[in-house]
Each structure stands twice: as structure tokens, then as C-alpha cells.
Amino acid sequence: MRPARPPRRAEFPLGGTARSAKGALLRRRWLVAGAPAAALLAACGFELRQPPKLGFETMAVSGLPPRSPLLEELQRQVKATGTTRIVPPGAPAEVVLELLDSGRDRVVAAQSTAGQVREFTVRVRLRFRLRTPAGRVLIADTDLRLQRDMSFNESNALAKEQEESMLVRGMEVDLVDQLMRQLAAVPKL
């Protein structure tokens, strides 16, 4: 018996094998199909979401402790606008954001037949007002509220506590997003 020969590879003028030629053809097809799709997206006006444009350059914030997660998120998002900055308390500002009330709580949403808690509703709230230093109200007292349901299991209480804190943190970011959209609706001063 003759020893088995290795299979012959197809030779191509520019070198390479059938496998690399197939890959090049596949890449070319994706490029040909993707170019019109990219052109259509650009033509329809699609663009990534930008931070909101605020109609004022300086803003003072009152009513929150200095190291509050809400205040830190607000500072981060205001800084991302690139045109507005938060000034320290007492410094001159075009507008004053008064945070009248904020808090979170949880209530039992579902219980088992044995009376054990199976689900909580976590709620976060924020009440604010925007005014000029002279006292003219730009945004009247406004309530922002969010709630999320969360399952609960006594055997995983520590993990569920951590899940709740992550959920609340995400909800606070969402609240600040809503607040920023409200602030962006204020006309230029």
C-alpha cells in the first residue's frame, strides 16, 4: 500500500490558501453590505446621545450633604455638559437648585403562604425647585419618584442586601437623569 498523500492545497496567484481567500471574500461581502447601512444611519440623523445643554453657566446646589451619592452624580452629569458648573455654597450663581426632600424606602410587595417576605418594592424619591438668586421660580416644586420590585429570599439575605444597594444606586442615577432633563427645559437666562 502506498502511504497517504496530504491533500493538495489550491494555489492562488497572490499566495495563501482557499481558506484565506474565503475569509477575504467574506470580509469584502460584509464591507459591501455594511457601507450602505452606515450611510443610511448617517443620513437619517442618528447620533449618540449627548449630555443635555443647560441654559445657564453656574448653578448652586442646596439641601444635600456634601458627600451624598445624589450630589456626586449630579456634579458628574453637570460637568459632562461642558458648559455649566456647580459653584460652592455662597458663591454667586445664575440659578439655585434647592433639593427639598430625598429619600428611599422599601415596602413588602408579596408574601408566601407562611407569611415570609418574597418580594419588596424599593422606592426612591427626590423633590426639588429651581430658582434665581433673586427668588424668581424657574421650576416649581417637582417630585421625581422611581420604584422597582425585588425578590427576596431569607437564605440569601446578605446578597439581597447588596443587590438592593446596587438597585438603589442605579435608581439614583436615573433620578439625576430625569432632573437633568428638567433643567435642560429651562430657557436660556
Summary of the structure (lengths in Angstrom):
residues: 189
radius of gyration: 28.5
end to end distance: 94.0
largest distance: 102.7
contacts: 443
relative contact order: 0.14
helix: 37%
strand: 29%
